[in-house]
Amino acid sequence: SKDLKGAMEILIEQKRQMLSTVEKLDEHTDFASQLIFAQNRGDLTAENVNQCVLEMMIAAPDTLSVTLFFMLILIAEHPTVEEEMMREIETVMGKQELQS
């Protein structure tokens, strides 16, 4: 999928441009920024950075869904944990209705 790869390259270049104009780099500790910094140091090539970001974009939804599935199973198997979670939600949210 050359279109996806091309779009990813554009997004990475936009991120690179943004990083070149910020005053405090220490506030930019996200994954893409760290990959770009590694490329700047010579630890990675531009192709390495593009491939890593692309794989994270493609793999993340799948791994997230599996993680959520097992989390929900574990919560269902441990009712006291579920009760504690519900109390914490009620403490934080109060009478507000939960939204997705």
C-alpha positions as CSV (number, residue, x, y, z in Angstrom):
1,S,0.0,0.0,0.0
2,K,2.1,2.8,-1.4
3,D,-0.7,5.3,-0.5
4,L,-0.5,4.5,3.2
5,K,3.3,4.6,3.1
6,G,3.3,8.0,1.3
7,A,0.8,9.4,3.8
8,M,2.9,8.2,6.7
9,E,6.0,9.9,5.2
10,I,4.0,13.2,5.0
11,L,2.9,12.9,8.6
12,I,6.5,12.1,9.8
13,E,7.8,15.1,7.9
14,Q,5.1,17.3,9.5
15,K,6.2,16.0,12.9
16,R,9.9,16.7,12.0
17,Q,9.0,20.2,11.0
18,M,7.1,20.8,14.2
19,L,10.0,19.5,16.3
20,S,12.4,21.8,14.6
21,T,10.4,24.9,15.7
22,V,9.6,24.0,19.4
23,E,11.5,25.7,22.2
24,K,11.5,22.8,24.7
25,L,12.3,19.4,23.2
26,D,11.9,17.7,26.6
27,E,8.1,18.1,26.3
28,H,8.1,15.9,23.2
29,T,8.7,12.4,24.4
30,D,6.1,10.6,22.3
31,F,7.1,7.6,20.2
32,A,7.4,9.4,16.8
33,S,9.5,12.1,18.3
34,Q,11.9,9.6,19.8
35,L,12.2,7.8,16.5
36,I,13.0,11.1,14.7
37,F,15.6,11.9,17.4
38,A,17.2,8.5,16.9
39,Q,17.4,9.2,13.2
40,N,19.0,12.6,13.8
41,R,21.6,10.8,16.0
42,G,22.3,8.3,13.2
43,D,20.8,5.4,15.1
44,L,18.0,4.8,12.5
45,T,17.5,5.5,8.8
46,A,14.5,7.4,7.5
47,E,13.2,4.1,6.2
48,N,13.5,2.6,9.7
49,V,11.5,5.5,11.2
50,N,8.8,5.2,8.5
51,Q,8.5,1.5,8.9
52,C,8.3,1.7,12.7
53,V,5.5,4.3,12.6
54,L,3.6,2.4,9.9
55,E,3.8,-0.8,11.9
56,M,2.6,0.9,15.1
57,M,-0.4,2.4,13.2
58,I,-1.4,-0.9,11.7
59,A,-0.7,-3.1,14.7
60,A,-2.1,-0.9,17.5
61,P,-5.8,-1.4,16.9
62,D,-5.3,-5.2,16.9
63,T,-3.2,-5.3,20.0
64,L,-5.5,-2.9,21.8
65,S,-8.6,-5.0,21.1
66,V,-6.8,-8.1,22.4
67,T,-5.6,-6.3,25.5
68,L,-9.1,-4.9,26.2
69,F,-10.7,-8.3,25.8
70,F,-8.3,-9.9,28.3
71,M,-8.7,-7.0,30.7
72,L,-12.5,-7.4,30.6
73,I,-12.2,-11.1,31.3
74,L,-10.0,-10.5,34.3
75,I,-12.3,-7.9,35.6
76,A,-15.3,-10.3,35.3
77,E,-13.3,-13.0,37.1
78,H,-12.5,-10.6,40.0
79,P,-15.7,-9.0,41.2
80,T,-14.0,-7.2,44.1
81,V,-11.7,-5.4,41.6
82,E,-14.8,-4.5,39.5
83,E,-16.5,-3.1,42.6
84,E,-13.4,-1.0,43.4
85,M,-13.3,0.3,39.8
86,M,-16.9,1.3,39.9
87,R,-16.4,3.1,43.2
88,E,-13.5,5.0,41.7
89,I,-15.5,5.9,38.6
90,E,-18.4,7.1,40.8
91,T,-15.9,9.2,42.9
92,V,-14.4,10.9,39.9
93,M,-17.6,11.2,37.8
94,G,-20.1,11.9,40.6
95,K,-23.6,12.1,39.1
96,Q,-22.4,12.8,35.6
97,E,-23.5,10.3,33.0
98,L,-20.6,8.2,31.5
99,Q,-19.9,8.7,27.8
100,S,-17.7,6.8,25.4
